[in-house]
Amino acid sequence: MSWRTRLLIAAWNTAARLFAGADQRLSFAWRVVVVMGIAMEEQYRSYRNDTAGSMHIALATTAAKVRGSERTTKDELRESFDEMFRSLLNAARQ
């Protein structure tokens, strides 16, 4: 396991401890694994700097705010994610 992966896991665990309830921690974990997985897809690559570990504000905001849960299908989530991202990206460009 690379040092970056270990650092990411440590950061994830530390951030999860900030949430008081188990439901909040579970929701955070779902968002990190599922939603950030969408943000890391090829179509969003030009909006990320993987070397620096940064991303466009519209992409970060979408990852934080998109609605969904474990019951949301991957296709529904991806559609909702893309719709919100495009809206925020347009607002950021104006």
C-alpha positions in Angstrom: 0.0 0.0 0.0 1.4 3.4 -1.0 2.0 6.2 1.5 -0.6 8.2 -0.3 -3.2 5.5 0.2 -2.3 5.2 3.9 -2.5 8.9 4.3 -5.9 9.0 2.6 -7.2 6.2 4.9 -5.9 8.0 8.0 -7.6 11.3 6.9 -10.8 9.5 6.2 -10.8 7.8 9.6 -10.0 11.1 11.3 -12.7 13.0 9.5 -15.3 10.3 10.3 -14.6 10.7 14.0 -15.8 14.3 13.8 -19.4 13.0 13.4 -21.2 12.2 16.6 -23.6 9.6 15.4 -23.1 6.3 13.7 -25.6 7.3 11.0 -23.6 10.5 10.2 -20.4 8.5 10.0 -22.0 5.9 7.7 -23.3 8.7 5.5 -19.9 10.3 5.3 -18.3 6.9 4.5 -20.8 6.3 1.7 -20.1 9.7 0.2 -16.3 9.2 0.3 -16.5 5.8 -1.3 -19.4 6.2 -3.8 -19.7 9.9 -4.6 -15.9 10.5 -4.7 -15.7 7.5 -7.0 -17.9 9.3 -9.5 -15.8 12.5 -9.2 -12.7 10.4 -10.0 -14.1 9.2 -13.3 -12.4 10.1 -16.6 -15.0 12.6 -17.6 -14.1 14.9 -14.7 -10.4 14.5 -15.0 -9.8 18.0 -16.5 -11.5 19.4 -13.3 -9.0 17.7 -11.0 -5.3 17.9 -10.3 -4.6 14.4 -9.0 -0.9 15.2 -8.3 -1.8 18.2 -6.1 -4.9 16.5 -4.7 -7.1 19.4 -5.6 -10.3 19.8 -7.7 -12.5 22.5 -9.2 -14.8 24.1 -6.6 -17.8 23.0 -8.6 -16.7 19.4 -8.5 -15.9 19.5 -4.8 -19.2 21.2 -4.0 -21.1 18.6 -6.0 -19.4 15.7 -4.2 -20.4 17.3 -0.9 -24.0 18.2 -1.7 -25.4 15.8 -4.3 -28.4 14.0 -2.9 -28.3 10.2 -2.6 -28.1 7.3 -0.3 -27.2 3.6 -0.3 -30.7 3.0 -1.9 -29.9 5.3 -4.9 -28.9 3.4 -7.9 -25.5 4.1 -9.4 -27.1 5.4 -12.7 -29.5 7.7 -10.8 -26.6 9.1 -8.7 -24.4 9.6 -11.7 -27.2 11.5 -13.5 -27.9 13.7 -10.4 -24.2 14.3 -9.9 -23.6 15.3 -13.5 -26.6 17.6 -13.5 -25.6 19.4 -10.3 -22.0 19.6 -11.5 -22.9 21.2 -14.8 -25.1 23.7 -13.0 -22.4 24.7 -10.5 -19.8 24.8 -13.2 -21.9 27.2 -15.3 -22.5 29.4 -12.2 -18.7 29.4 -11.4 -17.9 30.6 -14.9 -20.3 33.6 -14.8 
